[in-house]
Amino acid sequence: MPRALVFPGQGSQTVGMGKEIYDAFVSARPVFEEVDDTLGQNLSRVMFEGPETELTLTENAQPALMTVSIAICRVLQEEGSLVLSDIANFIAGHSLGEYSALTAAGSLRLADTAHLLKLRGKAMQSAVAVDEGKMVAIIGLGLGDVEEVAEAANAFGICDIANDNAPGQVVLSGGSESIEHAMKLASEKGARRVLELEVSAPFHCRLLKPAAEVMAEALETVVISAPSPPLVANVLAEPVDDPNLIRGLLVDQVTQRVRWRESILFMKSQGVSNLVELGTGKVLTNLCRRIDKELSGHSIEKPADIEEFIKSI
């Protein structure tokens, strides 16, 4: 069955994440330990025990989500003797999940990814002063209508499309005043729901240019190899395997939209019929069904999920 492996982004974190995997599989533990050692903090304790306020800090949530995803991949490889390029046609990740995908596919080293995501979280957090940026989910309007809303709201400051997640689910990001105007405009256009998101910064918009500059400098010193299988990149919604192109795209994705809906539809156009979400939560699995009902999707989060998947291959 042609499949893609997908990796969740920020918002999927939850206290207790990864604990069952850590306890059940000896092969998973070195992943948690290497991330802790690399970052010089007991991130595993925060993941397993909380407090939630500490886990949800962007600088902790991003490497934490990556750690669980890579621990699951390590178990599949060592316990199931699975080679990712043999079982998947493509990989993709939502925002920070792109780093998880690249690490899983051998493009980035685990220690480098942990460092990069810690830095990325700090840089995104500090790029915009508290209360100066917002994000809002627009439910029930098409992409074209939301683009019109964003264009009109730009009269009041920066307002960009951050995530094109699924039909009728688009996220806007930008300055507080422009987003407030966008919320009103979206409601007037007939949005079914306009939901302000609880985030620490306005991700994937032009206000995060300072964070993009930080990541550009950091990525210059990191070795990037060609991923196998290829990555369907957030910014392009097309496959890439050239390391230099990937380096630039990881910088671009800080300020540009996550083209998730288009990415999934591209993979379907290439014959993919099954998406497997590796990591915490089921956000991408649920989006898969909203994007195209012909696609099947399931998540691997618990030990039983891993064992079932290995048996199915």
N, C-alpha and C positions, 0 to 999 in steps of 0.2 A: 504493500500500500504506500503510494507516494506521500511522504509526510514532511512537515517542518517542525523544528523545535523552536519554541518561543519563550522569552524570559521576561518576567514582570518588572514593572517600574515602581517608583515611589508611590506610596499610598497602600501598598499591599502588606506592609510590615505589621506585625502583631506580636505582643509579648508571648513568649513561648516558642517562637518561630525557630525551627531547626532542632529543637531539643529531642524530639522523637527520633530523628535521623541520626543525631549524634549518639544517642543511647543504643540504637539498634545496630549500627554498622561501624565496625572498627575502621573501615576504610574511609569513612567520612570525617573522622576526628582530626586527621592532619590538616584538613582544609581550615577548620575553625582555629586550630592552634597556629597555623602559619599566618592567618589574618591578624590574630591577636598579637603575635610576635612582631609582625611587620608594622602595625600601627602603634605598638607600645601601649596598648590598653586592653582591658578585659572586655572586649566587645561581645564575646560569647555570653558572658554573665548578663549583660544588658539585654541581649536577645532572649535569653532563656527566662530571666527573672524580672526584667524591667529596671526602673520604673518606665512607664509608657512615655512620660515627658522626655526622658533621656533618649529612648529608642527613636522617637519621632523627629529628633533633631536631624536636619538634612544631612549633616556630616556623619551621622551614625546610621541612619536609615539606608543610605545608598550602599555603603560597603556591607551592611548586614544582609540586605536582600541578595546581593551578589554572592555572598558566602554560602547561603542556603542553596542557591541554584547550582553553584559549582560543587558543593558537597554531594548533591543528588547526582550530578554528572559523574563524579568520581566513583560513586557506588555503582552506577550503571556500567561504567568501564571496568571496574575491578571485580565486582561481585557477579555481574552479568556478562563479562567479557564482550561488551558491546563497543563497537567503534562508531562514533557519532556520524562520520561521513558515510558509513555503510547503511545507517538506519534513517538518515534524513537527507533530503534534497537541498534544503536551505535552513539557515538559522536567522532569527530576527529577535530584537529586544525592544521593549518600549522605553524610550529615553535612557535612563541608567542601565536598563536591561540590555542595551546594545553592548555595553562593556561586559556584561555577564556572557552574552552570546559569543563575543570575540574570545573571551577567556576559555570558554567551553570548546571552541573550535581550534584552539592552539595558536591563536593570533597574538594574544597578550599573555604574559606571565601573571600568575595569581598575585604575587607580591606587588608587581607594578600596578595591577588593576586596583588592589586595595589602596595603595598610595594615591592613585589618580582619583578614585571616587571620594576618598576623604577630602582631598584638595578641592574637587569639584563641588562637593557639598558646602564646604566653607566659603568658596568663592561665590557660589550662587546665593548663599545666605547673606553675604556682606555686600553684594553688588547694588542692592537697593535698600534704602533705609526703611525700617519698620513703618508700616501704615502708608507707605508711598506707592505700593503696588498691590494688585489683586488679581485673582483668577476666578472665572465664572464658567460653569457648564451650561450650555444652551441645549435644552432637550426639546426635540420636536420640530426643529427647523432644518431645512436642507443647507448644504455647505454654501451654495450661492447666496441664500438669504443671510447667512451669518457673515459672509464676506462683505455684503452690503452694510450690515450693522457695524462691522469693524471699520470700514472705510469712513462711515459717517462719524463714528466715535473718535476717530483720529483727529478731528477738529479740536478735541479737548485734551489731547495728549496721545501718547503711544497706546495703541490697541491692536494687538496682533492675534491671529489664530495660532494657538499653541499646540492643540491636538485635534486632528480629524480622526476621531476614534472609531466611529461607526455611523451608519445612516441615522441622522437625527440626534447625534451626540457629538457636539463640537465644543471645544474649550477655548475661551478667549483669555488673554493675558496682557497686562499693561499697567499704566498708571491708575491710581485709585479713581481720579475724576473721570477719566475716559471710560473705565470699566463700568462705573455707575451709570453713565449715559448709555453705554451699550446694553446694560440690563433693561433699562426703560425701553430702548428701541426694540430689543428682541421681544419683549412682552407685547409691545404694540404690533409687531409683525405676526403675532400669534404663537409664540413659543409655548409649548405645553408646560415647561418648567424652566425657571432661571435660578440656578443654584450657585451661590457664592461658595467657593472652596476654601477650606481651612488649610492654607499653605503658608510657608514662611517667606516666600518670595514669588514674584511673578515669573515663573519658569517659561522658557521657550519664547521669549520676546526680545525686542531690541534693547530693552532696559538692561539686559544681562550681558551687554557687550564687555564690560570689565571682567566678568567671569570667563567669557570666551577668550580674552587675551591671556588670562592666567593659564587656561588649559592649553592654549597654543604653545606657550613657553614650556609647560611641563611635558607635553607630548613630543616635543622636539628631541628629548633625551631618552625616549622610550623605544625599545626595539619592538616593531610590529611585523609579524609574519603573515603570509597569506592564509586566511581562514579556510578550513575544510570541514564541512561544506561552506559555500559562499554565504556572505551576509547580505540580507536585503536591508539596505540602509534606511533609517528614518527619514533622512532629508530627501533622498531620491526616489524611494519606493521601488528600487531596482537593485539587482545583485551587484556586489563589488567584491573583489579579492585582491586588488592592488594595494599594498601596504601604504604607499604615499597618499593615495586617494582616501583611504580609510582614516589616516591621520587628520587630513583636512576636514573630513565629514564629521569627525568627533568634535572638532572645534565648532563647525557650523551648527551642529544640532543644539548647542547651548542657546542660540538665539532664534533658531528657525523651527517651523512646525514639525511635529511628529506625524508623518503621513501614514498612520497605522492602517486605516481602512484601505487605502490604495496598495499598501504593502501586502496585505492579506489577499486582496483581489489579484495582484500580480502573481503571487505564488499559486493561487488557484488556476490562473491562466496557463501556468507551466505544468499543470497536472496534479498539484498537491490537493489531496482530499482530506487530510487529517492533520490537525495541529495539536502538538503536545506541549503543554505549559510546564516548565520545570522551575519549581520554586514555591514561594509562599503565596497562598490565595488562588482564586479562580477568576480574576478580573479579565484576563486575556481569553480564557476559555469562554466566558460569557459573551465577550465582545465578538468572538468568532461566529457564534450563532446569529448574532444580530447583523453581522456583515453579509453573511450568505448562508441560508438555511441548508444548502447542499453540503456544506463543510461540516465535518465532525471534529469535535475538540474535547480533550480531557486534560486534567491537571495531574501532575505527580508532585505530591507534597508530603505524604506520609509513607512510612515503611511498607504498608500494604499496597500502596500505589506502585511503588518501585517493584515489588515482587510480582504484581500482576502484569506490569509492563514487560518485565524480563520474560515472563512465561509466554507473552503474546507475540514476541518477536521470533 
